[in-house]
Amino acid sequence: MLEHRVLLVCLRTFSSVQTIVDGDSNIVLGYARREARSSPWWRRLLGRSVWAVREQEDEPLLFTIQRAWGWLPRRCVCDAEGQWVGTLLGRRIHDRRGRLLATLENGVFRAPDHRVLAELASTAAGLRLTFSEDVVGEPFVKMLLLAAALQVADPGVRR
C-alpha cells in the first residue's frame, strides 16, 4: 500500500471499515477498522480503541493507531511489530524521537523546513493523499501521513 504515490481514503458508509484504494486505478489496497483488544473491561470503558490498517491481500497488519494515555488527545502510531513510529497531535505529526515531522496546513503536510511532504484533497469519493517525491523511500513517514489522513477523514479514528 505504501509503495503507491496516491492513495484515496474512501468515505465511510454504514460499515466500520474505512477503505483505502489506489488513487490512480481505484484498486482496493487495504482498509482501516476498529479492532477489539483483549484487555480488562475497565480499560475498554476508557475508550482506548485501536484502529488497525491492513493490506488487502491476506490482510497483513500494516500499522495501528490508538489514543495515548495523558491529558493531550495524542494518537500513537505503531508498525506491524508494535514498534512506536510516531504520534499525531491535532494537525501535527511527530516522529518516534518526538521531533516535529509535519504540520497539516490548508491541505498540505509541510515539514518544519517548509518542504511539502504530501497533499490532502477532498473529493467526492473521499480524501486523496498524494505523497511528494521527498518521501518516496520513507515508509514510516508515509505511514504517519496516512494515519493523519485517516484521522482527518474519519472522526471515529480519534476516539
C-alpha positions in Angstrom: 0.0 0.0 0.0 2.7 2.5 1.0 4.6 2.0 -2.3 1.8 3.8 -4.1 2.2 7.6 -4.7 -1.5 8.4 -4.5 -4.0 6.9 -2.0 -7.7 7.6 -1.7 -9.3 7.2 1.7 -12.9 6.5 0.8 -15.8 7.9 2.5 -17.1 5.5 5.2 -20.6 4.2 4.6 -22.6 2.3 7.3 -19.8 -0.2 8.0 -17.0 0.4 10.4 -14.4 -0.1 7.7 -12.5 2.7 6.1 -11.5 1.6 2.6 -8.1 2.7 1.1 -7.7 2.5 -2.7 -5.0 3.4 -5.2 -5.8 7.0 -6.2 -5.0 6.4 -9.8 -6.5 3.0 -10.6 -9.2 2.7 -7.8 -7.9 -0.8 -6.9 -8.6 -1.6 -3.3 -5.3 -1.7 -1.4 -6.5 -2.2 2.1 -8.7 -0.8 4.9 -8.7 0.6 8.4 -11.2 -0.6 11.0 -11.6 -0.6 14.8 -10.5 -3.8 16.3 -11.3 -5.2 19.7 -8.4 -5.8 22.0 -8.3 -8.4 24.7 -7.9 -6.1 27.7 -9.6 -5.7 31.0 -13.2 -4.4 31.0 -12.3 -1.2 32.7 -9.7 -0.3 30.1 -12.2 -0.9 27.3 -14.6 1.5 29.1 -11.9 4.2 28.9 -12.3 4.2 25.1 -8.8 3.2 24.1 -9.9 1.6 20.9 -7.3 0.5 18.3 -7.6 1.2 14.6 -5.8 -1.3 12.5 -4.7 -0.6 9.0 -4.4 -3.8 7.0 -3.4 -4.5 3.4 -5.9 -6.2 1.1 -4.1 -9.4 0.2 -4.3 -11.9 3.2 -5.0 -8.9 5.4 -1.5 -8.4 6.9 -1.3 -5.7 9.5 0.4 -2.5 8.3 0.1 -0.3 11.4 -2.2 0.7 14.3 -3.5 4.0 15.7 -4.6 4.3 19.3 -5.1 7.0 21.8 -2.1 7.6 24.1 -2.5 8.0 27.9 -2.4 11.5 29.2 -4.4 14.8 29.1 -3.5 15.6 25.5 -5.5 14.0 22.7 -2.5 12.3 21.2 -2.6 9.2 18.9 0.2 6.7 18.8 1.1 5.0 15.5 2.8 1.7 15.8 4.1 -0.6 13.0 3.0 -4.2 12.5 5.5 -5.4 15.1 4.1 -3.0 17.7 7.1 -0.6 17.5 6.3 3.0 18.0 6.5 5.0 14.8 5.3 8.4 15.9 2.4 10.5 17.3 -0.4 12.6 16.0 -1.5 15.7 18.0 -4.2 17.6 16.2 -2.7 18.7 12.9 0.9 18.0 14.0 2.8 14.8 13.3 5.9 13.9 15.5 8.4 11.1 14.7 9.5 8.4 17.1 12.0 10.7 18.6 9.4 13.3 19.4 10.6 15.7 16.7 8.1 17.6 14.6 7.8 15.8 11.3 5.0 17.7 9.6 2.1 20.1 10.1 -1.2 20.0 8.1 -1.9 23.5 6.8 -4.6 24.1 4.2 -4.5 20.5 2.9 -0.7 20.3 2.7 1.6 18.4 5.0 4.7 20.6 5.5 8.0 19.7 7.1 9.5 22.2 9.6 11.7 23.4 6.7 8.5 24.1 4.7 9.1 21.2 2.2 5.8 19.7 1.0 5.7 16.0 2.1 2.1 15.3 0.9 -1.1 16.9 -0.2 -4.6 16.1 1.1 -7.5 17.0 -1.2 -11.2 16.4 -0.6 -13.0 14.6 -3.5 -16.5 13.2 -4.0 -15.2 9.8 -3.1 -13.1 10.7 -0.1 -9.7 12.2 0.8 -7.0 11.9 -1.8 -3.5 11.7 -0.3 -0.6 12.4 -2.7 2.9 11.8 -1.5 5.7 14.1 -2.7 9.0 12.8 -4.2 10.7 13.6 -0.9 9.1 10.7 0.9 9.4 8.0 -1.8 11.8 5.8 0.2 10.4 6.7 3.6 7.8 4.1 4.6 7.5 5.3 8.2 6.9 8.9 7.1 4.2 7.6 4.7 2.7 5.6 7.5 2.4 8.6 9.7 1.0 10.8 6.9 -1.6 8.1 6.1 -2.5 7.8 9.8 -3.0 11.6 9.9 -5.2 11.4 6.7 -7.3 8.7 8.3 -7.8 10.9 11.3 -9.0 13.8 9.2 -11.2 11.5 7.0 -13.0 9.8 9.9 -13.5 11.4 13.3 -14.1 7.8 14.6 -10.3 7.3 14.4 -9.9 10.0 17.0 -11.9 8.1 19.6 
